[in-house]
Amino acid sequence: MIDTHCHLLHSLDDGPKTERDSLELARQLAVAGVRTVVCTPHFSRRYPTALAPARARIAELERLLFEAPISLSLSLAAEVSPAFAVSKPMEELLPRSIDGRFLLVELEPDTPAAFLETAVDRLAGERLSPVFAHPERCPSVREQTRLLEEARAAGALIQVVAPSLTGRWGKEVGVAAWRLLDTGVVDLLGSDSHRPSHAATHLEVASRLVEERYGGEVLADLAERVPSRLVGIAA
C-alpha cells in the first residue's frame, strides 16, 4: 500500500507527540502492508506547520527507520486547510505539494460546497491538482456526488480515509463514505493516521472490507495504482 494521507511526524500538529510514537506508528503501518508514506502534517491556522521543522522531523525518522530496521519509504507534503488552499501564496503551497503536482486539501465539516470549484480553478493556474480529503465528513459535499464528479472531470482526485469506513467518526460519516465508494467517485484510500493506538487497525480493517465488497482490483486501485501516480513510482 501507498499511504498518501498520514500524520506520522511528531510534535508538529495533532499527530504523534514523541519520536517514539512516530516510530511505533511507522512500524504498525509497515506491518499493515504500507510500503510508502506521504507525511502530511496540517498546514492551517491552527497548525501552521513550517517547512524547516517538518524536514528535520522526516530526516530524523528516516534515520530511525534505517536503524530499526523498518522498511518504509517517506516523503513530505502537507494537509492544507480550505482557507490556506485559496489564500496562501503559491510559493508556500508548492513546497507542500505531492511531487509538485498534487495538493492534499482537507474538506472540513463546515466547508461550503462551492469551495471545490474555487480550489480547482485556483490550483489549475499552477498545474496543481487538488486531492480532496475525506469529503464524507463534509455535509455540504457528501450528498452532492455531482460536485465531486465535476471536480474529478477537472483533474481533482477524491480520497476517503480508513477511520471513516470503520465507523470511527460515527454512523453518518461511515454511511456517507461507503456511499461515495458505491457511486465510484473515490480515487484514493488514506489512513489519516495520527497516533499509534489502533491507527493501522483501521487501515487493515478498511482494506479488508473494501476488498470483500468490491474486489481486489478496486482495492489495488485505491491503495496502490492511483497513489503510485501521485508519488511517481511504479505500482
C-alpha positions as CSV (number, residue, x, y, z in Angstrom):
1,M,0.0,0.0,0.0
2,I,0.9,3.6,-0.6
3,D,-0.5,5.9,2.1
4,T,-1.0,9.5,0.8
5,H,-2.5,10.9,4.0
6,C,-0.7,10.3,7.3
7,H,0.3,12.5,10.3
8,L,3.4,10.5,11.0
9,L,5.8,13.2,12.1
10,H,5.8,14.0,15.8
11,S,5.4,17.4,17.6
12,L,4.1,19.3,14.5
13,D,0.3,19.1,14.7
14,D,-2.2,16.7,16.3
15,G,-0.2,13.7,15.3
16,P,2.3,11.7,17.4
17,K,3.6,13.5,20.5
18,T,7.0,11.9,20.6
19,E,9.7,10.4,18.4
20,R,9.0,7.1,19.9
21,D,5.3,7.3,18.9
22,S,6.2,8.2,15.4
23,L,8.5,5.2,15.1
24,E,5.8,2.9,16.6
25,L,3.2,4.2,14.1
26,A,5.6,3.7,11.3
27,R,6.2,0.1,12.5
28,Q,2.4,-0.6,12.6
29,L,1.9,0.8,9.2
30,A,4.7,-1.3,7.7
31,V,3.2,-4.4,9.4
32,A,-0.2,-3.5,7.9
33,G,1.4,-3.6,4.4
34,V,2.2,0.0,3.8
35,R,5.5,0.5,1.9
36,T,5.4,4.2,1.2
37,V,4.0,7.1,3.3
38,V,3.5,10.7,2.3
39,C,3.8,12.6,5.5
40,T,1.1,15.2,5.6
41,P,1.2,17.5,8.7
42,H,-1.5,20.0,8.8
43,F,-1.0,23.4,7.2
44,S,-3.7,25.6,8.7
45,R,-4.4,28.5,11.0
46,R,-4.5,26.1,14.0
47,Y,-1.3,24.2,12.8
48,P,0.7,26.5,10.5
49,T,3.5,23.9,10.2
50,A,6.7,25.4,9.0
51,L,8.8,23.5,6.4
52,A,12.1,23.6,8.3
53,P,10.9,21.6,11.4
54,A,8.9,19.2,9.2
55,R,12.0,18.5,7.1
56,A,14.1,18.0,10.2
57,R,11.5,15.5,11.6
58,I,11.4,13.5,8.4
59,A,15.2,13.3,8.3
60,E,15.3,12.1,11.9
61,L,12.6,9.5,11.3
62,E,14.3,8.2,8.2
63,R,17.4,7.6,10.2
64,L,15.4,5.8,12.9
65,L,13.7,3.6,10.3
66,F,17.0,2.6,8.8
67,E,18.4,1.7,12.3
68,A,15.3,-0.2,13.4
69,P,15.1,-1.5,10.6
70,I,11.6,-0.7,9.3
71,S,11.0,-0.9,5.6
72,L,9.1,2.3,4.9
73,S,9.8,5.0,2.3
74,L,8.9,8.5,3.3
75,S,8.2,11.8,1.5
76,L,6.9,15.2,2.8
77,A,3.8,17.1,1.7
78,A,1.0,18.6,3.8
79,E,-2.7,18.5,4.5
80,V,-3.8,22.0,3.6
81,S,-6.9,23.7,5.1
82,P,-9.5,25.1,2.8
83,A,-8.7,28.6,3.8
84,F,-5.0,28.2,3.2
85,A,-5.6,26.4,-0.2
86,V,-7.3,29.5,-1.6
87,S,-5.4,32.3,0.2
88,K,-1.7,31.3,0.7
89,P,0.8,32.3,-1.9
90,M,1.8,29.6,-4.3
91,E,5.4,29.8,-3.1
92,E,4.1,28.4,0.2
93,L,1.8,25.8,-1.3
94,L,4.1,24.3,-4.0
95,P,6.8,23.0,-1.5
96,R,3.9,21.3,0.4
97,S,2.6,19.5,-2.7
98,I,3.0,15.9,-3.5
99,D,5.6,15.6,-6.2
100,G,4.9,19.2,-7.3
101,R,1.7,18.0,-9.0
102,F,-0.9,17.3,-6.3
103,L,-2.1,19.2,-3.2
104,L,-3.9,17.4,-0.4
105,V,-6.7,19.7,0.6
106,E,-8.9,19.0,3.7
107,L,-12.6,19.2,3.4
108,E,-13.8,20.2,6.9
109,P,-17.4,19.8,8.3
110,D,-18.2,23.4,7.6
111,T,-16.6,23.7,4.1
112,P,-19.1,25.1,1.6
113,A,-19.8,23.1,-1.5
114,A,-18.7,26.0,-3.7
115,F,-15.2,25.6,-2.4
116,L,-14.4,22.6,-4.6
117,E,-14.7,24.7,-7.9
118,T,-12.8,27.6,-6.3
119,A,-9.9,25.4,-5.3
120,V,-9.8,23.5,-8.6
121,D,-9.7,26.8,-10.5
122,R,-7.1,28.4,-8.3
123,L,-4.7,25.5,-8.3
124,A,-5.1,24.9,-12.0
125,G,-3.1,28.0,-12.7
126,E,-0.1,26.3,-11.2
127,R,-0.8,23.0,-12.8
128,L,-1.7,21.6,-9.4
129,S,-4.5,19.1,-8.9
130,P,-6.3,19.0,-5.6
131,V,-6.7,15.8,-3.7
132,F,-9.9,16.4,-1.7
133,A,-9.5,14.6,1.6
134,H,-12.5,12.9,3.4
135,P,-15.5,14.5,1.7
136,E,-17.6,12.1,3.7
137,R,-17.0,14.3,6.7
138,C,-18.3,17.4,4.9
139,P,-22.1,17.6,4.9
140,S,-22.3,20.2,2.1
141,V,-20.4,17.9,-0.3
142,R,-21.1,14.3,0.6
143,E,-24.7,14.3,-0.6
144,Q,-23.9,16.0,-3.9
145,T,-21.8,13.5,-5.8
146,R,-22.3,15.6,-8.9
147,L,-19.9,18.2,-7.4
148,L,-17.3,15.5,-6.8
149,E,-17.8,14.2,-10.4
150,E,-17.3,17.7,-11.8
151,A,-14.2,18.2,-9.7
152,R,-12.7,14.9,-10.9
153,A,-13.5,15.9,-14.5
154,A,-11.4,19.0,-13.9
155,G,-8.5,16.9,-12.7
156,A,-9.1,16.6,-8.9
157,L,-8.9,13.3,-7.0
158,I,-11.1,12.2,-4.2
159,Q,-9.8,10.5,-1.1
160,V,-11.8,8.7,1.7
161,V,-10.0,7.7,4.8
162,A,-9.9,4.4,6.7
163,P,-11.3,5.6,10.0
164,S,-14.5,6.8,8.2
165,L,-15.0,3.4,6.7
166,T,-14.6,1.6,10.0
167,G,-17.1,3.8,11.8
168,R,-14.5,5.8,13.8
169,W,-16.3,9.1,13.0
170,G,-19.8,7.8,13.6
171,K,-22.5,6.1,11.6
172,E,-23.4,9.1,9.4
173,V,-19.9,9.6,8.2
174,G,-19.4,5.9,7.7
175,V,-22.5,5.5,5.6
176,A,-21.5,8.5,3.5
177,A,-18.0,7.1,2.9
178,W,-19.4,3.8,1.7
179,R,-22.0,5.6,-0.5
180,L,-19.2,7.5,-2.2
181,L,-17.4,4.3,-2.9
182,D,-20.6,2.8,-4.2
183,T,-21.0,5.6,-6.7
184,G,-17.5,5.3,-8.0
185,V,-16.3,8.8,-7.3
186,V,-13.4,7.8,-4.9
187,D,-9.8,7.6,-6.2
188,L,-7.7,7.0,-3.1
189,L,-7.8,5.4,0.3
190,G,-5.7,7.1,3.0
191,S,-5.0,6.1,6.6
192,D,-5.3,9.6,8.1
193,S,-3.2,8.0,10.9
194,H,-2.4,10.3,13.8
195,R,-1.3,8.1,16.7
196,P,0.0,4.5,17.0
197,S,-3.0,3.3,19.0
198,H,-5.4,1.5,16.6
199,A,-4.2,3.5,13.6
200,A,-3.0,0.6,11.5
201,T,-6.0,-1.5,12.6
202,H,-8.4,1.0,10.9
203,L,-6.4,0.7,7.7
204,E,-6.3,-3.1,7.8
205,V,-10.0,-3.4,8.5
206,A,-11.0,-0.8,5.9
207,S,-8.8,-2.5,3.3
208,R,-10.4,-5.9,4.1
209,L,-13.9,-4.5,3.9
210,V,-13.2,-2.8,0.6
211,E,-11.8,-6.0,-0.9
212,E,-14.8,-8.0,0.3
213,R,-17.3,-5.5,-1.1
214,Y,-15.7,-4.5,-4.4
215,G,-12.9,-7.0,-5.1
216,G,-9.1,-6.9,-5.1
217,E,-8.7,-4.8,-8.2
218,V,-10.7,-1.9,-6.7
219,L,-8.6,-2.1,-3.5
220,A,-5.4,-2.1,-5.6
221,D,-6.6,1.0,-7.5
222,L,-7.4,2.8,-4.3
223,A,-4.3,1.8,-2.3
224,E,-1.6,1.2,-4.9
225,R,-2.2,2.2,-8.5
226,V,-3.6,5.7,-8.2
227,P,-1.4,6.6,-5.2
228,S,1.6,5.5,-7.3
229,R,0.7,8.2,-9.8
230,L,0.9,10.8,-7.1
231,V,4.3,9.8,-5.7
232,G,5.8,9.0,-9.1
233,I,6.7,5.3,-8.5
234,A,5.7,2.1,-10.2
235,A,2.7,0.4,-8.7
